[in-house]
Amino acid sequence: MLWQLSTLLGIVAVTVAIGWIVDQVLQRVAARHPEAPVWPLLRRCRVPLQLVVLASLLLAAGSLERLLDLEGDGLHHATVLFLIASLGWLTVRVVAAALEAVLSRYETVSDDPSRVQRVHTQISMLRRVVSALIAVVTVAVILLTFEAMRTIGASLLASAGIIGIVAGIAAQSTLGNFFAGLQIAFSDTVRIGDTVVVDGQQGVVEEITLSYLVLRMWDYRRLVVPVSYFVSKPFENWTRKHPGLLAWVVLHLDHTTPVDRLRTALHDHLQTSPLWDGEEWSLQVTDTTPTTLVIRAAMTARTPDDAAGLRFEVREQLIAYLRDEHPNALPRIRTDETPPKTG
């Protein structure tokens, strides 16, 4: 009994030591090569690696039944299942680390924000798909270790066609969302970080999964939308080609408004505003009514958030300018009748 206990303690000690050594090696390699993000990400694989080492050493040293002087092979089979599950977990962690390293590397070499968002979306979706496939394969291998599953394999394959048809009909919505998620990821219609408008509600794409998409609203609410919506219904994507936007403000002013001075005031304010990207601006009279002029001020901004802030800022500044410098330009209701001048 003392020998069995010593063997178990030795296996545990070796497992801990291997995990610590691998972690230290990865830490030193990451310090020597800071430009390669894969090494610090691989440190997340320490726990599943230790579980794989533990299960492998238990199988190599002999089954648990012999170590614990037990009869039967139930614990041996459990150790095999534990090893298979640990290998699946380790594979998921390694793939995730590799994909995140690819994304981090791409972010450092690319100057195009739209391309970075596209790659981010594709890699996120690819990671979920690969993780799901690894999980399915792992469960399948675990099931094949049972004798009963192998003996009924022929009958399962014979009825697979009928089961597939029934499952497809029952889960057509889920499968539709799954393939819609893949289409979104690789067709570049919606990306993580895009500003979109869905049913009149504006939000930023925060997360894309295989079945749903999460939008962060301006008031920090989260709107969860099935991904099939984005392949079956129209929606607005304000940042698909370029994150910049044209902000605009409409003012209804009196006919006596000095438009040239108001245009100069707008340009002077934009020169000092950090929200303006310095590219385009304009102030034009777009329409007239019997009592007012319809004036539109337009200016570009780098992001949708900057565009919203610039609209609020410009509207406030123009109204303040007219109030202080040209109060007669503000719209008012005329109650007196001024007789026309006669020559």
Sequence and secondary structure as in RCSB ss.txt:
>XXXX:A:sequence
MLWQLSTLLGIVAVTVAIGWIVDQVLQRVAARHPEAPVWPLLRRCRVPLQLVVLASLLLAAGSLERLLDLEGDGL
HHATVLFLIASLGWLTVRVVAAALEAVLSRYETVSDDPSRVQRVHTQISMLRRVVSALIAVVTVAVILLTFEAMR
TIGASLLASAGIIGIVAGIAAQSTLGNFFAGLQIAFSDTVRIGDTVVVDGQQGVVEEITLSYLVLRMWDYRRLVV
PVSYFVSKPFENWTRKHPGLLAWVVLHLDHTTPVDRLRTALHDHLQTSPLWDGEEWSLQVTDTTPTTLVIRAAMT
ARTPDDAAGLRFEVREQLIAYLRDEHPNALPRIRTDETPPKTG
>XXXX:A:secstr
 HHHHHHHHHHHHHHHHHHHHHHHHHHHHHHH TT THHHHHGGGHHHHHHHHHHHHHHHH  HHHHTT  SSHH
HHHHHHHHHHHHHHHHHHHHHHHHHHHHHHHHHH   HHHHHHHHHHHHHHHHHHHHHHHHHHHHHHHHTSHHHH
HTHHHHHHTHHHHHHHHHHHTHHHHHHHHHHHHHHHHTSS TT EEEETTEEEEEEEE SSEEEEEETTS EEEE
ETTHHHHS  EETTSS S EEEEEEEEE TT  HHHHHHHHHHHHHH TTEEEEEEEEEEEEE SS EEEEEEEE
ESSHHHHHHHHHHHHHHHHHHHHHH GGGS     S       
